Amino acid sequence: MGFATLRGEPAVNEFDLAIIGGGINGVGIARDAAGRGLKVLLVEQNDLASGTSSASSKLIHGGLRYLEHGALRLVRAALAEREVLLRMAPHLIRPLRFVLPLDEARRSPLLIRLGLFIYDRLGRREILPPSRALDLITDEAGQPLKRQFHRAFEYSDCFADDSRLVVLNAVDAAERGATIRTRTRCVRAERGARGWRLVLSTQGLRETATARVLVNAAGPWAEMVTDTLLKQPPKQLLRLDKGSHLVVHRLYDHDRAYILQTADGRVVFTIPFERDFTLIGTTDQAYSGDPAVAVPTAEEISYLCGAVNEYFRTVVSAANAVWAFAGVRALYGDGHRKPQDVGRDYTLVLDRGFRKAPLLTVYGGKLTTYRRLAEDALGQVARFFGRARSQPWTARSPLPGGDFAFDRTPELIERTRQRWPFLTDDHLRRLVGAYGTRVERILHRATRLDDLGMRFSADLTAAEVRYLMTTEWAQTADDVLWRRSKLGLRFTDAQRAMLDRFMAQTDG
């Protein structure tokens, strides 16, 4: 491809497609490309899902409030994707009902009813039940709310562990032949007429790779990659928006979520989370600076608590937070609108100048539409690989562990219980929810809990940790506790340190 190997930098295999960024868009593109027979390299400077893709609201949804801004195309596409993803990963993605208490001072009930009518019909809904009206005086959804709320609407969306969704896409990509390199920086990218030459650095060791097409899927770092690595002037098409979330001990006993209207025209969600907790989010704040160090501010925490306290009888404050996190969304926009008014749609910019190898840059996007984004990305670059590789396939192929019908999770739980009866109900459900049919790869021939090795806090065992190290690129306790699970909510600092020591001493 016209590139010489640098002295001391051994060349790795040549690739068709190289991707910078191990968030949901990067791994989605890697999976789609590998499944079409392309030779794929993905490099991520940290762990998979270490940025925005582990700090979302964790919803697979159409975005009801986007209807107010006329984003019908985005909402329609996202609604259609809900059930596609539910069929792809029925263990990881679950239907969720949302209760919207009515406050006529903020939105007309007639307007909300119209929005829900449209929401029900835009997305080719086959699995999820339609919206309905609720009497909060008689329905259990009214119990945790203040008595002034008498009526509500209820509708369907879905919930997922965002970072596990990233990891499972990466696992599937790797099993289809992709090379996934975590904790690897691309420190140089040289563009030739027929391809790219990349210099990679892993723990100080350098190597080179070549690729015919490069994809910049670095999310909020995309324009920094354009500027500092690709040596091109940024197009200023990216605006950064911070969304903060709180996790508190559960606010109510049932399994539905709430969508709360706020005084500034936004909405705040409260979502049942990890059995014993409630997730509260999110904010919309314009952000500048390094996305890696974004944290919730005192004002954002106060905003979220204030929204909850307007509706719920239980009062929450910053002191009730067991976890607070923030993620920086990479939005496609010109900076002139309020963050909450900027669409969450994606834009793919293909740069193919004269005698220049192709560069595809991903702007924007949301968790729900990542698969469709990847499909569109492959539609743009497939023609550069000569052979016929244009047939979409991902909508019909389950993610690892998801090879069962969307409504058969109870049966999978029962089969797992019969085969490994020593597991507690909570342990069993967590494992099935994370690994689906692949739970047997962790449990194997175990006949008692001791067969799974050392037990850490909660129900984490050495067998599961080793699986995550060998199959899912986990290297540290945080990789396991926050990005492959949310068991960090149940670990102390001392227990986390013990897990880190175990992993450092274990040959994954």
C-alpha positions in Angstrom: 0.0 0.0 0.0 3.0 2.2 -0.4 4.0 2.4 3.3 7.3 1.4 4.7 7.5 -0.3 8.2 9.2 1.9 10.8 12.3 0.4 12.4 11.3 -1.1 15.7 7.6 -1.1 14.8 6.7 -4.6 13.5 3.8 -4.6 11.0 0.6 -6.3 12.0 -1.8 -7.8 9.5 -3.3 -5.7 6.8 -6.9 -4.8 7.2 -9.8 -3.8 5.0 -11.3 -1.5 7.6 -9.8 0.2 10.7 -12.0 1.8 13.3 -11.0 4.2 16.0 -13.3 4.1 19.0 -14.7 1.3 21.1 -18.1 2.7 22.0 -21.4 1.5 20.7 -21.0 2.9 17.2 -17.5 1.6 16.7 -18.3 -1.9 17.8 -21.5 -1.9 15.9 -19.6 -1.0 12.7 -17.0 -3.7 13.5 -19.6 -6.4 13.9 -21.4 -5.5 10.8 -18.2 -5.3 8.7 -16.8 -8.6 10.1 -20.1 -10.3 9.3 -19.8 -9.2 5.7 -16.4 -10.9 5.4 -14.2 -7.8 5.8 -10.9 -7.9 7.8 -11.5 -5.5 10.6 -9.4 -3.8 13.2 -10.9 -1.8 16.1 -8.7 0.2 18.5 -9.9 1.7 21.7 -7.6 3.8 23.9 -9.3 2.6 27.1 -11.7 -0.2 27.9 -14.7 -0.8 25.7 -17.6 1.5 26.5 -15.4 3.6 28.8 -16.9 6.8 27.6 -20.5 7.9 26.7 -21.6 4.3 26.0 -21.5 3.4 29.7 -23.0 6.6 30.9 -26.3 6.8 29.0 -29.9 6.6 30.4 -29.7 3.0 29.2 -33.0 3.3 27.3 -33.8 1.6 24.0 -36.5 4.1 23.0 -38.0 6.2 20.3 -37.7 9.4 22.3 -41.2 10.6 23.0 -40.1 14.2 23.6 -38.4 14.4 20.2 -41.8 14.5 18.7 -42.2 18.0 20.1 -39.3 19.1 17.9 -40.7 17.5 14.8 -38.0 14.8 14.6 -40.4 12.2 13.0 -37.7 10.5 11.0 -35.5 9.9 14.0 -38.4 8.8 16.2 -39.7 6.4 13.5 -36.3 4.8 13.0 -35.7 4.5 16.7 -39.1 3.0 17.4 -38.6 0.4 14.7 -35.2 -0.5 16.2 -36.6 -1.2 19.7 -38.1 -4.6 18.7 -35.2 -5.4 16.3 -32.8 -5.1 19.3 -35.2 -6.9 21.7 -35.2 -9.9 19.3 -31.4 -9.7 19.0 -30.7 -9.7 22.7 -33.7 -10.8 24.7 -31.6 -11.6 27.7 -30.1 -8.1 27.8 -32.9 -5.9 26.6 -36.2 -5.9 28.4 -39.6 -4.2 27.8 -40.4 -1.4 30.2 -43.6 0.5 30.9 -43.3 4.3 31.5 -45.9 6.2 33.6 -46.3 9.8 32.7 -48.2 11.7 35.4 -50.3 14.5 34.0 -49.6 18.1 34.9 -51.8 20.3 32.8 -49.8 23.4 33.6 -46.9 21.9 31.7 -48.4 20.0 28.8 -51.9 19.6 27.6 -53.3 16.0 28.2 -54.7 16.2 24.7 -51.3 17.0 23.3 -49.8 14.1 25.2 -52.5 11.7 24.1 -51.9 12.8 20.5 -48.1 12.3 20.9 -48.7 8.8 22.3 -51.1 7.9 19.5 -48.4 8.8 17.0 -45.7 7.0 19.1 -47.8 3.8 19.1 -48.1 3.8 15.3 -44.8 5.1 14.0 -42.6 2.1 14.9 -44.2 -1.0 13.4 -44.9 -2.3 17.0 -45.5 -6.0 17.2 -44.3 -7.0 20.6 -44.7 -4.1 22.9 -48.1 -3.2 24.2 -49.8 0.1 23.3 -50.2 3.2 25.5 -53.2 3.6 27.8 -54.7 6.0 30.4 -54.2 5.3 34.1 -56.2 6.3 37.2 -53.5 7.0 39.7 -56.1 6.8 42.6 -56.6 3.1 42.0 -53.5 2.0 40.1 -50.4 1.0 42.1 -48.4 3.4 40.0 -50.0 6.2 42.0 -48.9 4.9 45.4 -45.4 6.6 45.5 -46.7 9.8 44.0 -48.0 12.9 45.7 -51.8 12.9 46.0 -52.2 15.9 43.7 -51.5 13.6 40.7 -54.7 11.8 39.7 -54.2 10.8 36.1 -51.4 9.5 33.9 -50.6 7.8 30.6 -48.6 4.7 30.3 -46.5 3.6 27.3 -43.8 1.1 26.3 -40.1 1.4 25.6 -37.1 -0.8 26.5 -34.2 -0.8 28.9 -30.7 -2.3 28.5 -27.3 -2.4 30.2 -25.6 0.0 27.7 -22.0 -1.1 28.3 -22.9 -4.8 28.1 -24.5 -4.1 24.8 -21.2 -2.7 23.6 -19.2 -5.6 24.9 -21.6 -8.2 23.3 -21.2 -6.5 19.9 -17.5 -6.6 20.3 -17.6 -10.3 21.2 -19.7 -11.1 18.1 -17.4 -9.0 15.9 -14.3 -10.9 17.3 -16.0 -14.3 16.7 -16.6 -13.2 13.1 -12.9 -12.5 12.7 -12.5 -8.8 13.8 -9.4 -7.8 15.8 -10.4 -5.9 18.9 -7.6 -4.0 20.6 -8.5 -2.3 23.9 -6.1 0.0 25.8 -4.4 0.7 22.5 -3.9 4.2 21.1 -3.6 5.1 17.5 -0.7 7.6 17.8 -0.2 8.2 14.1 -2.4 7.9 11.0 -0.8 8.5 7.6 -3.0 8.7 4.6 -2.0 7.4 1.2 -3.7 7.1 -2.2 -4.6 3.5 -1.6 -4.9 3.2 2.2 -4.0 4.2 5.7 -0.9 3.4 7.7 -1.6 3.4 11.5 0.9 3.4 14.3 -0.5 1.8 17.4 0.8 1.9 21.0 -0.1 -0.6 23.7 1.6 -0.2 27.0 4.5 1.6 25.3 5.0 -1.0 22.6 4.5 0.2 19.1 3.3 -1.6 16.0 1.9 -0.7 12.6 -1.2 -1.6 10.8 -2.5 -0.8 7.3 -6.2 -0.4 6.3 -7.9 0.5 3.1 -10.6 2.6 4.9 -10.5 4.4 8.2 -13.6 5.1 10.4 -13.4 7.8 13.1 -16.0 6.6 15.6 -14.5 8.3 18.6 -17.7 9.9 19.8 -17.0 13.1 21.7 -13.4 12.8 20.8 -14.1 12.6 17.1 -12.9 16.2 16.2 -9.9 15.8 18.5 -8.9 12.7 16.5 -9.5 14.7 13.3 -7.3 17.6 14.5 -4.4 15.9 16.4 -4.2 12.5 14.8 -5.4 12.9 11.2 -3.9 16.5 11.0 -7.0 17.9 9.4 -8.9 21.0 10.4 -12.0 20.0 12.4 -15.3 20.7 10.6 -16.9 22.1 13.7 -19.8 19.8 13.3 -19.7 18.4 16.8 -21.2 19.9 19.9 -20.8 18.3 23.3 -23.6 17.9 25.7 -23.3 16.4 29.2 -26.0 14.2 30.7 -25.8 13.4 34.4 -27.6 10.7 36.4 -28.1 9.6 40.0 -28.7 6.2 41.5 -30.6 6.0 44.8 -32.1 3.1 46.8 -35.4 2.1 45.1 -38.1 4.7 45.4 -41.1 2.3 44.9 -41.9 -1.4 44.8 -43.3 -2.0 41.3 -41.3 -2.5 38.1 -42.5 0.5 36.0 -40.5 3.6 35.2 -41.8 7.2 35.4 -41.3 10.1 33.0 -41.6 13.4 34.9 -42.3 16.7 33.2 -40.1 19.5 34.5 -40.6 23.3 34.7 -38.1 24.0 32.0 -39.9 21.8 29.4 -37.6 18.8 29.7 -38.4 15.4 31.2 -36.6 13.3 33.9 -36.8 9.5 34.1 -36.9 7.3 37.2 -36.1 3.7 36.2 -36.0 0.5 38.3 -32.3 -0.4 38.3 -30.4 -3.5 39.4 -33.2 -4.8 41.6 -32.6 -2.6 44.7 -32.1 0.8 43.1 -33.7 3.6 41.1 -31.9 5.4 38.2 -32.7 9.1 37.9 -31.7 11.1 34.8 -30.9 13.0 32.8 -29.7 16.6 32.4 -28.7 18.5 29.2 -25.8 20.8 29.7 -23.5 22.2 27.0 -20.0 20.9 27.8 -16.4 21.9 26.9 -13.2 20.2 28.0 -12.1 16.6 28.2 -15.1 14.2 28.0 -13.1 11.7 30.1 -13.4 13.9 33.3 -17.0 14.9 33.1 -18.8 14.6 36.4 -22.2 15.7 37.7 -22.2 19.1 39.2 -24.0 20.1 42.4 -26.5 22.1 40.3 -27.3 19.0 38.1 -27.8 16.8 41.1 -30.1 19.4 42.7 -32.0 19.6 39.4 -32.6 15.9 39.3 -33.6 15.7 43.0 -35.9 18.7 42.6 -37.7 17.0 39.7 -38.2 13.8 41.7 -39.3 15.7 44.8 -42.0 17.5 42.8 -43.7 14.2 42.1 -42.8 11.7 44.7 -43.7 11.6 48.4 -40.2 10.2 49.3 -37.8 13.1 49.4 -34.4 12.6 47.8 -31.2 14.7 48.0 -27.6 14.4 47.1 -27.0 12.5 50.3 -29.2 9.7 49.1 -27.0 9.0 46.0 -25.2 5.7 46.0 -23.7 6.5 42.5 -23.6 9.5 40.3 -22.2 9.6 36.8 -22.1 11.8 33.7 -21.6 11.1 30.1 -20.8 13.5 27.2 -23.0 13.1 24.2 -21.6 13.9 20.8 -24.3 15.8 19.0 -24.4 16.9 15.4 -25.2 20.7 15.5 -24.1 24.2 15.0 -24.2 25.3 18.7 -27.1 27.8 18.2 -29.8 25.7 19.8 -30.4 24.7 23.4 -28.9 21.2 24.2 -32.3 19.7 24.8 -33.5 20.9 21.4 -30.6 19.4 19.4 -31.6 16.1 17.6 -30.0 12.8 18.5 -29.8 11.7 14.9 -26.5 10.7 13.4 -24.6 12.0 10.4 -21.9 10.1 8.5 -19.4 12.2 6.6 -17.3 10.4 3.9 -14.1 12.1 2.8 -12.8 10.7 -0.4 -10.6 13.4 -2.0 -8.4 13.0 -5.1 -5.8 10.3 -4.5 -6.8 9.9 -0.8 -7.9 6.8 1.0 -11.5 7.0 2.3 -12.2 8.4 5.7 -15.6 8.0 7.3 -16.4 10.2 10.4 -19.4 9.4 12.6 -21.2 12.4 14.2 -24.0 12.0 16.7 -26.2 9.0 17.2 -27.9 7.3 20.1 -27.8 3.9 21.7 -31.1 2.8 20.1 -30.0 3.4 16.5 -26.5 2.1 16.7 -27.2 -1.0 14.5 -28.9 1.1 11.8 -26.0 3.6 12.0 -23.5 0.7 11.4 -25.6 -0.6 8.5 -25.6 2.8 6.9 -21.8 3.2 7.5 -21.2 -0.1 5.7 -23.5 1.0 2.9 -21.2 4.0 2.3 -17.8 2.2 2.4 -18.6 -1.3 1.0 -17.9 -0.2 -2.5 -14.2 0.4 -1.7 -13.6 -3.3 -1.2 -14.2 -4.6 -4.7 -16.2 -7.7 -3.8 -20.0 -7.8 -3.2 -20.3 -7.1 0.5 -23.4 -4.9 0.5 -26.1 -7.2 1.9 -27.4 -6.1 5.4 -27.6 -9.0 7.9 -27.5 -7.8 11.5 -31.2 -7.3 12.1 -31.8 -11.0 11.8 -28.8 -12.3 13.8 -28.8 -12.5 17.7 -26.0 -11.2 19.8 -24.0 -13.7 21.9 -26.3 -15.5 24.3 -29.5 -14.1 22.6 -30.3 -17.1 20.5 -33.7 -17.7 21.9 -37.2 -16.2 21.4 -37.8 -12.8 23.0 -40.6 -14.2 25.2 -38.7 -17.3 26.4 -36.6 -15.8 29.1 -38.6 -17.4 31.9 -38.1 -20.8 30.3 -34.3 -20.2 30.1 -34.2 -19.2 33.7 -36.1 -22.3 34.7 -33.8 -24.6 32.6 -30.8 -22.9 34.2 -32.3 -23.4 37.7 -32.8 -27.1 37.1 -29.3 -27.6 35.8 -27.5 -25.6 38.5 -29.9 -25.7 41.5 -27.3 -24.4 43.9 -27.6 -20.9 42.6 -29.8 -18.4 44.5 -32.7 -16.8 42.5 -31.0 -13.4 42.4 -27.7 -14.9 41.2 -29.4 -17.1 38.6 -31.4 -14.2 37.2 -28.4 -11.9 37.0 -26.3 -14.5 35.1 -29.1 -15.2 32.6 -29.7 -11.5 32.2 -26.1 -10.9 31.4 -25.1 -14.0 29.4 -28.3 -15.6 28.2 -27.7 -19.1 26.8 -23.9 -18.6 27.3 -24.3 -18.9 31.0 -23.1 -22.5 30.6 -19.7 -21.2 29.6 -19.3 -19.9 33.1 -21.0 -22.6 35.1 -19.8 -25.6 33.1 -20.0 -28.8 35.1 -20.3 -27.1 38.5 -22.4 -29.1 40.9 -22.0 -26.7 43.9 -21.1 -23.1 44.4 -17.6 -23.9 45.6 -16.9 -25.3 42.1 -17.0 -21.7 40.8 -13.9 -20.7 42.8 -13.3 -17.7 45.0 -16.4 -15.7 45.9 -16.2 -11.9 45.9 -18.8 -9.5 47.2 -22.4 -10.0 46.0 -22.5 -13.2 43.9 -19.4 -12.6 41.7 -17.2 -15.7 41.5 -13.7 -16.4 40.1 -15.3 -18.5 37.3 -17.2 -15.5 36.0 -14.2 -13.1 36.4 -12.0 -15.5 34.4 -14.7 -15.7 31.7 -14.8 -11.9 31.5 -11.0 -11.8 31.2 -10.7 -14.4 28.5 -13.7 -13.6 26.4 -14.7 -10.0 27.1 -11.4 -8.1 27.4 -11.8 -7.3 31.2 -8.5 -6.3 32.8 -9.4 -4.4 35.9 -12.0 -4.5 38.7 -13.8 -1.5 37.2 -14.0 -3.3 33.9 -15.9 -6.1 35.6 -17.9 -4.1 38.2 -19.1 -1.2 36.1 -18.8 -2.1 32.4 -19.5 -5.9 32.3 -21.9 -5.6 35.2 -23.2 -3.1 37.7 -21.9 -5.0 40.7 -19.9 -2.0 41.7 -23.1 -0.8 43.5 -22.5 -3.7 45.9 -18.8 -3.6 46.4 -16.7 -1.7 49.0 -13.4 -0.1 48.1 -11.6 -2.9 49.9 -13.5 -5.5 48.0 -12.8 -3.8 44.7 -9.1 -3.7 45.6 -9.2 -7.4 46.4 -10.7 -8.1 43.0 -8.0 -6.0 41.3 -5.3 -8.0 43.0 -7.0 -11.3 42.0 -7.2 -10.2 38.3 -3.6 -8.9 38.3 -2.4 -12.3 39.5 -4.7 -14.3 37.1 -3.6 -15.3 33.7 -6.6 -14.4 31.6 
